[in-house]
């Protein structure tokens, strides 16, 4: 049996940094990434068989826990018919119909293979539709790694210290305007000056790539209003929040409707899927209906569609979300109490099924500057103590945590127990 250290050494020989996505490398927290062998329910098991209660959940998709039998069976059944056809299938219609029935303002939807593709395509479409070039994003929000969006980005880009990546032409970055999250006045001022040239605003309706920062009342509404007045397209990037705040995503939860919505993660049930869609008038501009080009060899892959459909079936059951919301709250209360008892300055945020913990004296966390002022060294030590105790948190302090329906009360109690020990040891 190989250890994670052995596997990491081998991985580094032919894979840059030993990983296929940077945050997995444990660069921020130090040490060796845990190599996973298998997963089940709320747990992942490493290559040496050690179990961890998992709050990363493949960075969000596994809302029903890992390796759900219904999804697994759907994938096996579909794969018996073949892996990819590059031609339309009925499964694509079924998934598109479901998404359009569920999501507010979704008339047409196009499937892609990742969240990055979804957001990249949505901003191209918004630019094509409006004939304008400027896009507005928010500091600390991450929308995948396409050029225009890697400007003051969150998640791994932030963790690696390169929120604005080398390799993005200045000419492109110049068209990306970055504003402060939860600052409606800043948004109004930007629109007052540049409204005529703004093609779109893209935002995480709950930011999950600079830890977990929910929108303050009025923030999303201001974006909606400014877009309406100026004719810009409002893109709500629900790659992370989609199907995590109830079936209608953050849009249903907060009552603000997008012109275009991007989806990923949960919609593919763990397979590589993304989607973008929205108002008919805008979506009709996309090829083959319109002139804005977008395509994909494996898009709408039948196995991925089957996994997405099986997932939507289960999360559509009455009462699916309430226990997840309650458990997310209970976990955050438990973590807070554990920190308070140990006298460690710490606060939590949670919204829907997403949560975050911050090593800070601040009592509320609402924006990027506050997140950047947190004690990352303390987080790194906490992370390793929790890992040692069998709790798998995201290996960076700029990531949200996720709850699944497989997490039991006992799992949450065990997590809080582990946190008591970790806070005390800090
Ligand atoms: N948008 C958001 C809000 C995300 O959280 C992510 C990934 N975490 C993406 C886009 C990019 O998705 P992917 O990693 O599937 O390309």
Boltz pocket constraint, residues with backbone or C-beta under 6 A from the ligand:
constraints:
  - pocket:
      binder: B
      contacts: [[A, 59], [A, 113], [A, 114], [A, 115], [A, 116], [A, 117], [A, 119], [A, 142], [A, 143], [A, 144], [A, 145], [A, 155], [A, 204], [A, 208], [A, 209], [A, 237], [A, 238], [A, 239], [A, 240], [A, 264], [A, 265], [A, 273], [A, 274]]
      max_distance: 6.0
